[in-house]
Amino acid sequence: MIYAFEDYRLDIAARELRRGAAMIPVEPQVFALLTLLVENRQRLVSREEIIEKVWNGRSVSESALDSRIKSARQAIGDDGRAQRLIRTQHGVGFRFVGAVTPRTEAAVVAEGSAGLEEESDPAPLRPSIAVLPFSLVGIAGPYGAIAHALPHDLIVELSRLRWLFVVARASSFQLRGAALTPAAVKAALGVSYCLSGVVELEADGLTVRVELCETADGSVLWSERYRSSVGGVHEIREEISCAVVAALELQIPLEEARRALKTPENLDAWAAYHLGLGQMYQFSRDGAERAATLFAQAIDREPGFARAFAGLSFAHFEGAFLRFASDRAAAALSARRFAERSLELDPLDPFCNLVMGRAAWLTGDLEGALPWLDRAVELNPNYAQGKYSSAWTRTLLGEGGNGRALTDAAMSLSPLDPLRYGMLGVRAFSHLVLDERAEAASWGERAARAPHAHPLIELVAAVGHGLNGDHELARAWANSARKRQPGIGVADFLEAFPFREAEVRNRISGTLRGL
């Protein structure tokens, strides 16, 4: 039996939940819970019956049941406040209240593709991807399983990216063969992107090639090759997983923005969001204003779009942090308010947690920012901007060593990140707090020369060179910052970068006043 409700399909035999053509990954217990509620939608299902059917009568805590209910709601775009599809009767049980159309699997097959198109759902707001089984070249031997183990690992890791639909292994692994094209993947699974790979096994080592394609036209967006000794198979698996997740965090949003630019007159929520990201990463007054407008458009089209609220928070953060906004206090308040709203909608999205932490920066509340930033990294261990933001905070709190390690990890995960100038600047700070003056000057110079570096970053270079005794270079960077932002000085620098240690603050103040 297949149950259709809103734009979702719950396929009992295949144990699949889909929204449109995209697969929604759900845990087995969550799938069983959804099935139980949908199949018994004509009545209330008690908490005791749920435990009996889903957990086979085993003793479980109330919190475990509530957690599965919450996950079931998230999977179908519902929440405890709206209760649009799953309604709670407190202390008694739950009932599925959405309109459901049951159809047998045989009827679906009999209708054929025309029937499916007649019932087809709108394309999902989020991009979708299928990770295919990798091809194996050479003699398999004891390591042949890596051709399946590695893409399986990638499916697990990519599923942490809550902005991305990831087709389940059970479906994507049905597609294999040298003749398989991106167009065929799109026809079979309806995804926007596919990730494929080749594993070459040799006597003394292995080589893995990974490729990300857009399924609409087959264009290659990103590819990389990795080589390791056979004995290093576990290390290379971890390296590839981290690299692929970080690459997709960058490449897919960029491609979505490029696609949206081709048809700006027909912006849906997702396209407007990604156009907003493109403007946000310009780090200019006009860019921040355009980004805020586009994020607002995304929210207007999809009021529950958590990441659009997070983007709006980031745009207001820019306005306050870089003083684009005429009223800095109001911009800081908006940054926090929109961050809070994004977390209300999706508390498990790393970006939403990130902007909450960054909003705390604006009031100098470094201790308050840190839990949110650490949470972002916990939710996605490969989140480069999360690691960078945590590094920024820890470094200002005097943890130069920890800040350095996190910054290096962020730059390794995302070497082309739009915030790379900031990462380089934090690397300079990590040396500054340890009074390593030559290194602080070197990294500050690199930060100031990086794309999108703003006047505050130029002052980072000025401080580094000034402390290192190169007053000519220090004055040059200070003058450049003042030319771009007249009147910028010590107070602005220390408000943006509130170092906790008085000795560090005094060194910075004395240096900038001498320039």
C-alpha positions in Angstrom: 0.0 0.0 0.0 1.1 3.5 -0.8 -0.4 6.4 1.2 -0.4 9.9 -0.4 -1.0 13.0 1.7 -0.2 16.6 0.8 2.9 16.3 -1.4 4.2 13.2 0.4 4.0 9.5 -0.4 4.5 6.8 2.2 5.4 3.5 0.5 4.9 0.7 3.0 6.4 -2.1 0.9 9.5 -0.2 -0.1 9.7 1.4 3.3 10.2 4.8 1.7 8.9 8.3 2.4 9.1 10.7 -0.5 8.3 14.3 -1.1 7.8 14.7 -4.8 10.6 12.7 -6.4 13.0 13.2 -3.5 13.6 10.6 -0.8 13.3 11.7 2.8 15.6 9.6 5.0 13.9 8.4 8.2 14.9 6.0 10.9 13.2 2.6 11.0 11.3 3.4 14.2 10.2 6.8 12.8 8.9 5.1 9.6 7.1 2.4 11.7 5.5 5.2 13.8 4.3 7.1 10.7 2.9 3.9 9.2 1.0 3.1 12.4 -0.5 6.6 12.6 -1.4 6.8 8.9 -2.9 3.3 8.8 -5.0 4.1 11.9 -5.9 7.7 10.9 -9.6 7.2 11.7 -8.9 7.0 15.4 -6.6 8.1 18.2 -3.5 5.9 18.7 -2.6 5.6 22.4 0.9 6.0 23.7 0.7 2.4 25.0 -0.2 1.1 21.6 2.7 3.0 19.9 5.1 1.4 22.4 3.6 -2.0 21.8 3.7 -1.8 18.0 6.9 0.2 17.4 9.0 -1.0 20.3 7.4 -4.5 20.5 6.3 -3.8 24.1 9.8 -3.1 25.4 10.1 -0.6 28.2 10.9 2.9 26.8 11.0 6.3 28.4 8.5 9.1 27.6 11.3 11.2 26.2 12.2 8.4 23.7 8.6 8.3 22.4 8.4 12.1 22.3 11.6 12.2 20.4 10.3 9.8 17.7 7.1 11.9 17.4 9.2 15.0 16.9 11.3 13.2 14.2 8.1 12.0 12.5 6.7 15.5 12.4 10.0 17.0 11.1 10.1 14.3 8.3 6.7 15.5 7.0 7.2 19.2 7.6 5.1 19.4 10.7 5.9 20.5 14.3 4.5 20.4 17.8 3.1 23.9 17.5 1.3 23.7 14.2 0.2 20.0 14.5 -1.0 20.2 10.9 -0.7 16.4 10.3 0.0 14.7 13.6 -2.2 16.0 16.5 -1.4 15.4 20.1 -4.0 14.6 22.8 -1.9 15.3 25.9 -1.5 12.3 28.2 -3.5 10.0 25.8 -2.0 9.6 22.4 -1.7 10.9 18.8 -3.8 11.0 15.7 -2.9 11.5 12.0 -5.4 14.2 10.8 -4.2 14.9 7.3 -6.2 13.9 4.2 -4.9 10.6 2.9 -5.4 8.8 -0.4 -4.5 5.1 -0.1 -3.4 3.3 -3.3 -2.2 -0.2 -3.8 1.2 -0.8 -5.2 -0.4 -2.8 -8.1 -2.6 0.2 -9.0 0.4 2.4 -9.1 2.3 0.1 -11.4 -0.8 -0.3 -13.6 -1.2 3.4 -14.1 2.3 3.7 -15.5 4.4 6.8 -15.8 1.5 8.9 -17.1 -0.5 8.2 -14.0 2.5 9.1 -11.8 3.0 12.3 -13.6 -0.7 13.2 -13.1 -0.1 12.8 -9.4 3.4 14.3 -9.4 4.3 16.7 -6.7 6.1 20.0 -7.0 9.8 19.8 -6.9 11.1 19.9 -3.4 12.4 23.2 -2.0 15.7 21.7 -1.2 18.2 20.3 -3.7 18.4 16.5 -3.9 21.3 14.1 -4.5 21.9 10.4 -5.1 25.2 8.8 -4.1 25.8 5.9 -6.4 27.8 2.8 -5.7 31.4 3.3 -6.9 32.9 1.4 -9.7 35.7 -1.0 -9.0 38.8 -1.3 -11.2 41.4 -4.0 -10.5 41.3 -7.2 -8.4 38.9 -6.8 -5.6 40.6 -9.0 -2.9 39.8 -8.2 0.7 39.4 -4.4 0.0 36.8 -4.7 -2.8 34.1 -3.7 -0.3 35.3 -0.1 -0.2 33.4 0.5 -3.5 30.2 0.1 -1.5 31.4 1.0 1.9 32.6 4.5 0.9 29.4 5.7 -0.8 27.4 4.3 2.1 29.5 6.4 4.5 28.9 9.4 2.3 25.1 8.9 2.4 25.3 8.8 6.2 27.4 12.0 6.4 25.4 13.9 3.8 22.2 13.1 5.6 23.5 15.4 8.3 23.1 18.3 5.9 19.5 19.2 6.7 19.2 21.5 3.7 19.9 18.6 1.3 17.6 15.7 0.3 19.7 12.5 0.2 18.2 9.4 -1.6 18.4 6.3 0.6 21.0 3.7 -0.2 18.3 1.1 -0.9 17.3 3.1 -3.9 20.5 4.7 -5.2 22.4 1.4 -5.0 19.9 -0.1 -7.5 21.6 2.1 -10.2 25.0 0.9 -11.4 27.0 0.2 -14.6 29.4 2.1 -16.8 26.6 3.2 -19.2 24.7 5.0 -16.4 24.4 8.7 -17.2 23.4 11.6 -14.9 20.3 12.0 -17.1 19.4 8.3 -16.3 19.8 9.0 -12.6 17.5 12.0 -12.8 14.9 9.9 -14.7 15.0 7.1 -12.2 15.3 9.1 -8.9 14.3 12.7 -9.8 17.4 14.2 -8.1 19.2 17.4 -9.0 22.7 16.0 -8.4 24.5 12.7 -8.3 27.8 11.7 -6.8 29.7 8.9 -8.4 33.2 7.4 -8.0 35.8 4.9 -9.1 38.0 2.8 -6.9 41.2 1.5 -8.4 42.9 -1.2 -6.5 46.6 -2.0 -7.2 49.1 -4.3 -5.6 50.5 -1.6 -3.2 47.7 1.0 -3.0 44.4 2.4 -4.0 43.1 5.5 -5.9 39.6 6.9 -5.4 38.1 9.4 -7.9 34.9 11.2 -6.9 32.7 13.3 -9.2 29.7 15.6 -8.5 27.4 16.1 -11.5 24.3 18.1 -12.2 21.7 15.6 -13.6 19.9 18.1 -15.8 22.7 18.6 -18.2 25.4 16.2 -17.0 27.9 19.0 -16.2 30.6 18.2 -13.7 30.6 20.7 -10.8 33.5 19.2 -8.8 35.9 16.3 -8.9 38.9 15.1 -6.8 41.3 12.2 -6.7 42.7 10.6 -3.5 45.5 8.1 -3.2 46.5 5.9 -0.3 48.3 2.7 0.6 46.0 -0.3 0.9 46.7 -0.4 4.6 45.5 3.2 4.9 42.0 2.4 3.6 40.2 3.5 6.8 42.1 6.9 6.9 41.2 7.6 3.3 37.6 6.8 3.9 37.5 9.4 6.6 39.4 11.9 4.5 37.1 11.5 1.5 33.9 11.7 3.7 35.1 15.0 5.2 36.2 16.5 1.8 33.0 15.6 0.0 30.7 17.0 2.6 32.7 20.2 2.7 32.8 20.5 -1.1 29.0 19.9 -1.4 28.4 22.6 1.3 30.1 25.0 -1.1 29.4 23.7 -4.6 25.7 23.0 -4.5 24.7 26.3 -3.1 26.8 28.1 -5.7 25.2 26.0 -8.5 21.7 26.7 -7.1 22.5 30.5 -7.2 23.8 30.2 -10.7 20.6 28.4 -11.8 18.4 31.0 -10.1 20.2 33.8 -11.9 19.1 32.3 -15.3 15.4 32.8 -14.4 15.2 35.7 -11.9 11.7 36.5 -12.9 10.5 33.2 -11.5 12.1 32.9 -8.1 10.9 30.3 -5.8 11.8 30.2 -2.1 14.9 28.1 -2.6 16.2 30.1 -5.5 15.6 33.4 -3.7 17.5 32.0 -0.7 20.5 31.1 -2.8 20.6 34.4 -4.6 20.6 35.9 -1.2 23.6 33.9 -0.2 25.5 35.2 -3.3 24.7 38.8 -2.3 25.5 38.1 1.4 29.0 36.9 0.6 29.9 40.1 -1.2 30.3 41.7 2.2 29.3 45.1 1.0 26.5 47.5 2.0 24.5 47.0 -1.2 25.1 43.2 -1.0 23.8 43.0 2.6 20.7 45.0 1.7 20.0 42.9 -1.5 20.6 39.7 0.5 18.0 40.8 3.2 15.5 41.6 0.5 16.0 38.1 -1.2 15.8 36.3 2.1 12.6 38.1 2.9 11.2 37.0 -0.5 12.1 33.4 0.4 10.2 33.7 3.7 7.2 35.3 2.0 7.1 32.2 -0.4 7.8 29.7 2.4 7.1 31.0 5.9 8.6 28.0 7.5 11.9 28.2 5.7 14.3 28.1 8.7 17.5 28.8 6.6 16.0 31.9 5.1 15.5 33.3 8.5 19.1 32.3 9.3 20.2 34.2 6.2 18.2 37.2 7.2 20.0 37.1 10.6 23.4 36.9 8.9 22.6 39.9 6.6 21.6 42.0 9.7 24.7 40.8 11.4 26.8 42.1 8.5 25.0 45.4 8.8 25.8 45.7 12.5 29.3 44.2 12.5 30.6 46.1 9.4 28.5 49.2 10.3 26.5 49.2 7.1 23.3 49.8 9.1 22.5 53.3 10.1 21.3 52.0 13.5 23.7 49.4 14.7 21.7 48.5 17.8 18.6 47.8 15.8 20.5 45.7 13.3 22.0 43.7 16.2 18.6 43.2 17.6 17.2 42.0 14.3 20.1 39.6 13.9 19.2 38.0 17.2 15.5 38.0 16.5 15.7 36.3 13.2 18.3 33.8 14.5 15.8 32.9 17.3 13.0 32.4 14.7 15.2 30.1 12.6 15.9 28.0 15.6 12.2 27.8 16.5 11.6 26.4 13.0 14.6 24.0 12.9 16.7 23.7 16.0 18.9 21.0 14.4 20.1 23.0 11.4 23.8 23.9 11.8 23.4 27.3 10.0 20.6 28.3 12.4 22.8 27.5 15.4 25.7 29.4 13.7 23.8 32.6 13.3 22.6 32.5 16.9 26.2 32.3 18.0 27.3 35.1 15.7 24.4 37.3 16.9 25.8 37.0 20.4 29.1 38.4 19.1 27.5 41.8 18.5 27.0 42.3 22.2 30.4 41.0 23.1 28.8 37.9 24.7 31.6 35.4 23.7 30.7 33.0 26.4 27.1 33.0 25.3 28.1 32.5 21.6 30.3 29.5 22.2 27.6 26.8 23.0 25.7 27.7 19.8 28.8 27.5 17.6 29.9 24.3 19.2 26.4 22.9 18.6 26.6 23.8 14.9 29.8 21.8 14.7 28.3 18.9 16.6 25.4 18.8 14.2 27.8 18.8 11.2 31.4 17.9 12.1 32.4 19.0 8.6 30.9 22.5 8.8 33.9 24.7 8.0 32.2 28.0 8.9 31.1 26.5 12.2 34.7 25.6 13.0 35.9 29.0 11.9 33.3 30.8 14.1 34.2 28.7 17.1 37.9 29.4 16.5 37.2 33.1 16.3 35.4 33.0 19.7 37.9 30.8 21.5 40.8 32.9 20.2 39.3 36.1 21.6 38.8 34.3 24.9 42.5 33.6 24.9 42.6 30.0 23.7 45.1 30.6 20.9 46.1 27.0 20.5 42.5 25.7 20.2 41.7 28.6 17.9 44.6 27.8 15.6 43.7 24.1 15.3 40.0 24.9 14.5 41.0 27.5 12.0 43.4 25.2 10.2 40.6 22.5 10.1 38.1 25.1 8.6 40.6 26.2 5.9 41.3 22.5 5.1 37.6 21.7 4.8 36.8 24.8 2.7 39.9 26.2 0.9 37.7 28.4 -1.3 35.3 29.6 1.4 33.8 33.1 1.0 34.9 33.8 4.6 38.5 32.7 4.1 39.7 36.3 4.8 38.2 35.9 8.3 39.8 32.5 8.7 43.2 33.9 7.9 42.5 36.8 10.3 41.7 34.4 13.1 44.9 32.6 12.4 46.7 35.9 12.9 44.8 36.5 16.1 45.9 33.0 17.4 49.5 34.2 17.1 48.7 37.6 18.5 47.3 36.3 21.7 50.4 34.2 22.2 52.6 37.2 21.4 54.1 35.5 18.3 54.6 38.7 16.4 56.2 37.7 13.2 53.6 35.0 12.6 50.8 37.4 13.5 52.1 39.9 10.9 52.4 37.2 8.2 48.9 35.8 8.6 47.5 39.3 9.0 49.0 40.3 5.7 47.5 37.2 4.0 44.1 38.0 5.5 44.1 41.6 4.4 45.0 40.6 0.8 42.3 37.9 0.6 39.1 38.5 -1.4 36.3 40.4 0.4 38.6 41.5 3.2 37.0 44.6 4.9 38.6 47.5 6.7 38.7 45.7 10.1 40.7 42.9 8.5 43.2 45.5 7.2 43.6 46.7 10.7 44.5 43.1 11.7 47.4 43.4 9.3 48.3 46.8 10.7 48.4 45.5 14.2 50.5 42.5 13.3 53.0 44.5 11.4 53.1 47.3 14.0 53.8 44.7 16.8 56.5 43.1 14.6 58.3 46.5 14.2 57.4 47.0 10.5 55.8 50.4 10.9 55.8 51.4 7.2 53.6 48.4 6.3 51.5 48.9 9.4 50.8 52.5 8.5 50.0 51.6 4.9 47.3 49.1 6.0 45.9 51.5 8.6 45.7 54.3 6.0 43.9 51.9 3.6 41.4 51.0 6.3 40.7 54.7 7.1 40.3 55.5 3.4 37.7 52.8 3.0 36.0 53.6 6.3 36.8 57.1 7.6 37.2 57.5 11.3 37.8 53.8 12.0 40.1 53.3 14.9 40.9 51.5 18.2 37.3 51.6 19.6 35.8 50.1 16.5 38.5 47.4 16.4 38.0 46.3 20.0 34.2 46.5 19.8 34.3 44.1 16.8 37.1 41.9 18.4 36.5 42.0 22.1 39.7 40.3 23.3 39.2 39.1 26.9 42.8 39.5 28.1 43.7 43.0 29.2 47.3 42.6 28.1 46.3 41.7 24.5 43.9 44.7 24.4 46.6 47.0 25.6 49.1 45.8 23.0 46.5 46.4 20.3 45.5 49.8 21.6 49.0 51.0 21.9 49.9 49.8 18.4 46.9 51.3 16.6 47.2 54.7 18.4 50.7 54.9 17.1 49.6 54.6 13.5 
